[in-house]
Amino acid sequence: MHPDMKEIRCTILRGGTSKGIYILDNELPKEPELRKRVIQAVFGSPDLRQIDGLGGADTLTSKLAIIAPSSREDADVEYTFAQVGIDKDVVDFGGNCGNISSGVGPFAIDAGLVAAVEPVTTVRIYQTNTNRILKAEVPVKDGKARTAGEFHIDGVPGSGAKITMDFSTTAGSATGKLLPTGRPVDTLKVKDREYQVSIVDAGNPLVFIAAESLGLQGNESAAGIDGDPALLQRIEDIRSRAAVLIGMGETPEEVTKNSPYAPFFAIVSAPQAYVTPAGGNVAAEDVDLVSRLLFMQKMHKTYPGTGAVCTAAAIRIPDSIPYEKLRREADGRQVVHIGHPAGVMDVESIAHMEGGETIVDKLAFYRTARKIMDGIVYVPNAVFAEKGK
């Protein structure tokens, strides 16, 4: 035992196109403010480089999964997600991350929380942030989650074992409704300008806008959008105003401060060609819809799992902006191809109309995951002694 630091067991695991720290719930203190400080210390936040912790100074690697056994009859494990601010003093529990979700099943199997059944183990996950049950179909061998396989996802080098994530129960997870306002399109007045948006809630709530509404083509790179401060501010003004409309905050300023993670914000356009940062070519015929998604006021370098789930639901809602941008040949197809900055992501999307409303039947996507490290992270004793800020 170190005289100046406390030990916390953890795992670093890549889930999909994100990387997170996975910690068993009983490793963290229960008191909320202390728990927040300990989590920040684990990541090295707030600090732009996260130099004094495990965070990678990137929104896609500053993610936490807290795991515990579940006493629920319909779940095997419980999972709480947190997006940890990098240079901001925030630990946001306001939503879920689909990519990090894809690592929960493998983590639970390897930790012995779920019995491994070959060749595929279904792990039922109670997602506490959204109060929904997720299902992960995880390939296993010799009692452990498999990592080797032939399935490739754009944004991750190489290939791995294919994990199917079923998010079919997540419609209305944050607001109680797939369409929180009851309308497929809403008009927001922001700083004397009007914008048409579609606000949809599945997996995570998402604000969709047509690229042309922002003066964009829709196939811009992350560097191009992140490098335009005026555009980022306009996007945040729209996002925060939409969040207030659906009850996620009292004022736009409150949303920006307290809920920078959700709702997400997606800029959608019809199928078109573009070049990925790695030099790959995405042809218009390869995709059914092109999207650029932002969270934490930064553009996602690939596409988040919960964002894919929400997009998969939105394209089935007649008159919504994603529906209007979708290739019409995809209307009757179960698998839809979303074009994102690093390539293409496939989602399963099935819905039907009932009483004039869209009812979701199937929302699923595919990921790979790999454990990178099991070990101990050291947190200074001073963090535990610090008084609440």
Salt bridges, closest charged atoms under 4 A:
ASP25 OD2 - LYS30 NZ 2.43
ASP25 OD1 - ARG35 NH2 3.05
GLU27 OE2 - ARG9 NH2 2.78
ASP58 OD2 - LYS301 NZ 3.19
ASP74 OD1 - ARG72 NE 2.97
ASP76 OD1 - ARG124 NH2 3.04
ASP89 OD1 - LYS36 NZ 3.25
ASP110 OD2 - LYS371 NZ 3.59
ASP154 OD1 - HIS152 NE2 3.27
ASP186 OD1 - ARG183 NE 2.52
GLU212 OE2 - LYS325 NZ 2.69
GLU236 OE1 - ARG239 NE 2.84
ASP237 OD2 - LYS191 NZ 3.04
ASP288 OD1 - ARG327 NE 3.42
ASP288 OD2 - ARG333 NH1 2.77
ASP331 OD2 - ARG328 NE 2.73
ASP346 OD1 - HIS337 ND1 2.61
GLU348 OE1 - LYS362 NZ 3.00
GLU354 OE1 - HIS352 NE2 3.19
ASP361 OD2 - HIS352 ND1 2.90
ASP374 OD2 - LYS371 NZ 3.04
GLU386 OE1 - ARG37 NE 3.76
